[in-house]
Amino acid sequence: MDIKVRIGDISKTRADTILFGIFEDMKKLSNDLAPMDKSLNGEIKKLINRGEIRGKLGEVTVIHSLGKLLAGQVAILGLGKSKELTHDKIRIAIADACRTLRKKGANT
């Protein structure tokens, strides 16, 4: 799997999957995630409202973009409670997400 970190408009990123982290205690979508949700016709917010995306540490939800984005999929990674976040928790959660995404065929 080819993992790159870039600064810029993520909606212009061509990749198999783009990954976003969310917290369990998140009140609203981040400034980066909100435009993605809009492009996906509000599917991310709908999944959050239905309890399918909860932000639990290590939880990974994959949403197919169906051609609405340059990336084929958007993955939402749960980061747990914001006050309990540590570097180790981030490292472990991202490693778990990469394994999950690799199994689903994501290479970039």
N, C-alpha and C positions, 0 to 999 in steps of 0.2 A: 504494500500500500504506500502510495506517495503522499506524504503529508507536508503541506506548506502553510506557512502563516504569512498573510499579506495584509497590508493596510489599504483600504479603499472601499469602493462600493461592491459589496459581496454579491449583489444581484447580477453583476457583470462577470461573475466567475464561472467559467466553464469547468465542471467537474462532475464526477459520478455523484458525489454527496457533499453538501455543505453542512457543517455541524454548528449548532447553537447550544449554549448552556442556559438552563433556567433554574431558579431557586424555588424551593418548596413554598416559601413565604412571599413569592413575587406577587405584587398587586396588579401590575400591568405589563404588557409586552415591552421589551427593550426597544430603543430607537433603531437597532439593527434588525430585530425580529419582526417588528410591526409591518414594515414594507413587504417582507416575505409573506406574512400572513395575508396581507391585502392581495398580493399576486396570486395566492392560493385560495382566493375567495373566502377568507376567514376560517379556513379549516383548522389552523393551529389553535385559535381561540375556541372554536367549537369543541375540539378534543380536550382542551383544558377544562372547559365548562362541564363536559360530560364525565370528567374525572379519569380520562384515559391518559392524559399527561398530567402528572402530579408534581414533578420536580424532585422526586425521591432520588437520593444519591445513587448514581449508577444506572438509573432507569433510562432506556434508549427507546425512542419512538421514531419510526421512519415514515415519512410522508412522501409519496411520489408526486413529482411536480407536473406530470402529464403535459410536458412541453410549455408550461407557463413560466418557467425559469430556464436559464442556461444549464443549471445543475439538474441532474436527473432526479435527485432526492434531497429532501431536507431532513436532517436528523436532529432531534431534540434530546439533549442529554441532561438528565436531572443532576443537580449539584447539591441537593439537600438544603438544609437551612443556612441562610447567608451568614449568620453569626458563627456557625460551626465550621465554615470552610477553611481548609488548610491546604498547603502545597501538596502534601501527600494525598489528600482526598481528591484533589484535581488530577494528579498524576494517575491514580488508580482508576478514577472514573473515565478519563480519556483513554487509557489502555483498554478498559472493558469495552468502551464504545468502538474503538478501532477493531477489536476482535469481532464484535457483533456485525459491524459494517463489512468487514472482510468476508464473513460468512454469507452476507447478502450480495456479494459480488462487487462491492465498491473497491476500486483501485486508486482513485484520486479524490 
